[in-house]
Structures are given as C-alpha cells and as structure tokens.
C-alpha cells in the first residue's frame, strides 16, 4: 500500500473529533481508498479508563467482517479444486448432522456462505470447556432446529460460518487461525491483523464501551479482547487496524491480485463472491438488497456496492467497497451510536449515496393490515432472542428479549408504526435508524407463522 494522506486533506469538513462527540463514540479509526490514494484519520481514545488516544496502527475488533475472510478462504479451496460449493457439506464432513437429518444432507457450502442453510443461526454453542473442540460441535448441532428448508430464504447464520471454519480446517490440515494468516494476512502484509487475544494484549488495542445506564454515556469499558473462541470463523476474535482492513478490501477490488502482483484468488471467483446469491426483503437494514458469497450487497441510489458490518461487545466495524469507482472505506469504532455515525460519514464521503432506501411516510392503517392486528399478536423466537407483539392502546407494540444468557434482558415495549401491508417499524432509544418487522409465511387462516427483522427469521411460538 502506498503512503497515506491525512483524512483532513480528503475533503473539507470532515472533522472526526466533532463527529465522534456528536454520536457519543469514544474512539474511531477511518481509512479510505480513492483514485489510488489512501487517506486515514483517527480521533478519540482506545479506552475511556486510560484515555489512551487512537493511533493509526491501533487494532479494533472487526466482528462479522471476519466472514468475508472465511468465505475468501473457502473460495481459495475452490480454486485449488479441493471443494465444490454446490455439494452437500456432509460430502466433506460426514459427521455433520442436524435434528432435521434431511436438511443436513441437503445443505451445501454455498448455503453456508450466503446464509440460506435454514439453520437457527445464532447458536454459539460450546462444549463443557466453552470451546467447540473435537467432536463437540457435531454433537451439539443435533440440538439445532431448522427454521426453513435449505435454500428457501435468507436468514443470517453465524453457526453456518463456524461450520465453514471447521471445513477449512478439515481440508487444509491447518487451524482456521493458521489458514487465515498464511493465505491472507501474510501475503497482504497485514501486520496488525490477529485472531489471538494474547497477541492483542501486547498491542495498541481498542476496548469496547457500553452505556453507563446512570449517566447514559458510552464510557464503560468492557475489557474484552475477544467475544469467545468457538466462533472465530464467524467473527469473535479477529482484530486489525483500519489500514490493514483496507488492504483486504483492495484485494477484492483488484480481482484477487495483491500490490506485489501475487494472485491469491482468480478473478472469476472474486466476481462470484460479489454477485447476489440470495435476495433480501424490501425492508432489510442499511439498503441491503442481497447477499453474495461472504459479502452483503447494498443499493446506494441505484448504485451497487458490497461490504460487511461487524458487531462485538462495545465495538462496531463497517466496510464498503465500490467496484465501479474503485473506492473503499473502513470505519472502526469502540462504542456509542456507531450505526448512526457510519451512515452520516458514508453519506458525507459519498454524498450521492443514499444509505436508507425505505420510506417512512404516513400510511393508511387499514391497507397495512392494522385493522386485523390480532393476527400478529404473540411471541416469535430464534436462538438467543425473542420478540413479542402486543396491543398498546389502539396500536401494536413490540417487546425485545435477549435470551442467550442467564442475564436475560428485556426492552420495550416500542410502538410499531405501520409501513405497508404486514410491515411495521419501530425505534429504540438513542438510535435514529428504524428497525423493520415484516410478517410472512402465513397459514391457511391467514396467521403469520414467522417474521423477519434485522436479517433474521423468527418463528411463531405457540405457547
């Protein structure tokens, strides 16, 4: 990567310190590729407890952006003729099975990469040691329920990428950590990149921050170097600087070729990763219109870009890549209203882009099905979370409950505002971006048996 230019010279008006204060973000690191030039800037602190400032080489957790690395490793195995992504997983991992044995025999590697396996996807299940070691993963997969038949529709699936990571280990004879370092980090000279919590302790590393419920300030450090070990391939441990993540973006912009002219992945496979493999509902978050092989596909005012977001405890990361204009942008944060900040910064840097394609205009309640609101009432669940639809005066409301830990947390109720037929939206405190709820998959009586919200399918609970 060529020398960097300070972000203040990129465009007049970008004041990162002012932006993080506006959105209550403790620290930020940004890198941008435009017309062959790299711009970078930082602001704020790595940890509110120590007030250590963010430097350009500081590492942040990138969360689920890791999935693009895992998908890239899988496609490298395709290039090596070690795997066919349209064959069932059990072709390569005979031990793979689910409670739905038929589905287990049908789920392909492609289904894993574009989140259409139908598995209840957020089950970060562990063995007694807290790690998916040995055969423990296969035993516990048998407890997973199937939300939909394989290939039927998109539902974000972390466990699918954990299985993909196991597949990489099986075919390469390496650990997933070794494979990502040898095949991606080292060739791209991503010197800050790591998947090791121990390595992070010896570096300038951003700590995540959560809200102090007494002061409503984002200043409580999580002191976590990673979320867990078992979910590495899905995004629980990887961390790096914004500049190093930009190097990975450049690999995908440059058709799989590094700056030193080393081809890591053939052009046609790079292109396949960026093509829509699974469509998303109209009201999917953040202008997302589909999913490729490891990449989310976004529509910015009719202009297609790809990328991914990452979310760990107190940290959020954002990556957008525009292949038409050969630009890319990385935003790494460690707390606060990061989603609102990212939308504001993307729109500022790319003024012609529109981050949200969804209208919030007033609608007729009858045309949205609100006159028959009783059909929506009840509980809907996926692994780790539940939603309950209830009446609140003349309106509908939603309660949100995180159920994946012993410290189960409930929030709401929040008013559901009708948008169009069977589609509603609500807002959570401190966040300007609305969250959409779309009911679908109706039974013979016209009662919805599932809903989609936040990229995920929730199934009706009959209790």
Secondary structure, DSSP 8 states (H G I E B T S, - for coil): ---EEEGGGTSTT--HHHHHHHTT-SEEEEEEEETTEEEEEEEEEEETTTTEE--TT-BEE-GGGHHHHHHHHHHHHHHTTS--TTSBGGGT-TT---SSHHHHHH-BHHHHHTT-S-B-TT-----TTSS--TTHHHHHHTT--BSS-TTS-----HHHHHHHHHHHHHHHSS-HHHHHIIIIITTTT-TT-B--HHHHTTS-B---EEEETTTTEEEEE---S-S-STTGGGTSS-EE-HHHHHHHHHHHHTTTB-TTS-BSS-HHHHHHHTS--EE--TT-GGGEEEE-SS-EEEEETTEEEEEEEEEETTEEEEEEEETTTTEEEEEEE-SSSHHHHHHHHHHHHSTT--S---------TTTTTGGGGGGG-EEEEETTEEEEEEEETTEEEEEEEE-SSSS-EEEEEEEEEEEETTEEEE--TT--S-EEEEEEEE-TTS-EEEEEETTEEEEEE--
